[in-house]
Amino acid sequence: MSERTQQLESLELSINEAKDAVELANSLERLYGNADFKKLITTGYFVNHAADTVAIRAKPAMQSEMLQRVSLEAISAIGHFREYLAVTAAKGAAAARCIESDEETRAAIYAEGE
């Protein structure tokens, strides 16, 4: 296999993977625009549930080591989920830039071959 063919195959793979990341980010963007998602996740889970979970930690009945650990893990889970969504959006934005760059490189390689 020639070097040119390898470069083109590598670019195609990169473009396809980037398109997948962009589509995932687009799906997330559609979710963020959905009123039910906002109500259930953005406000309900990330704000209200997080605040409730923090408040529960101060209750006298929740002072055992095990209950404190469980509530802290719940708070961490909220943060991890929110971070996953943020990383998904960031990867999509970066992938969109990569697609443009890879397509330009692919066009240049094709132009060299003519």
Contacts in CASP RR format, 6 or more apart in sequence:
PFRMAT RR
TARGET T0000
AUTHOR 0000-0000-0000
METHOD contacts of the structure
MODEL  1
MSERTQQLESLELSINEAKDAVELANSLERLYGNADFKKLITTGYFVNHA
ADTVAIRAKPAMQSEMLQRVSLEAISAIGHFREYLAVTAAKGAAAARCIE
SDEETRAAIYAEGE
4 109 0 8 1.000
4 112 0 8 1.000
4 113 0 8 1.000
7 109 0 8 1.000
8 106 0 8 1.000
8 109 0 8 1.000
8 110 0 8 1.000
11 102 0 8 1.000
11 105 0 8 1.000
11 106 0 8 1.000
11 109 0 8 1.000
12 106 0 8 1.000
14 98 0 8 1.000
14 102 0 8 1.000
15 98 0 8 1.000
15 99 0 8 1.000
15 102 0 8 1.000
15 103 0 8 1.000
15 106 0 8 1.000
17 95 0 8 1.000
18 92 0 8 1.000
18 95 0 8 1.000
18 96 0 8 1.000
18 98 0 8 1.000
18 99 0 8 1.000
18 102 0 8 1.000
19 95 0 8 1.000
19 99 0 8 1.000
20 95 0 8 1.000
21 91 0 8 1.000
21 92 0 8 1.000
21 94 0 8 1.000
21 95 0 8 1.000
22 92 0 8 1.000
22 95 0 8 1.000
22 96 0 8 1.000
22 99 0 8 1.000
24 88 0 8 1.000
24 91 0 8 1.000
24 92 0 8 1.000
25 88 0 8 1.000
25 89 0 8 1.000
25 91 0 8 1.000
25 92 0 8 1.000
25 93 0 8 1.000
25 95 0 8 1.000
25 96 0 8 1.000
28 85 0 8 1.000
28 88 0 8 1.000
28 89 0 8 1.000
29 89 0 8 1.000
31 37 0 8 1.000
31 41 0 8 1.000
32 38 0 8 1.000
32 42 0 8 1.000
45 78 0 8 1.000
45 81 0 8 1.000
46 78 0 8 1.000
46 82 0 8 1.000
49 78 0 8 1.000
50 75 0 8 1.000
50 78 0 8 1.000
53 71 0 8 1.000
53 74 0 8 1.000
53 75 0 8 1.000
53 78 0 8 1.000
54 75 0 8 1.000
56 62 0 8 1.000
56 71 0 8 1.000
57 68 0 8 1.000
57 71 0 8 1.000
57 72 0 8 1.000
61 67 0 8 1.000
62 68 0 8 1.000
62 71 0 8 1.000
END
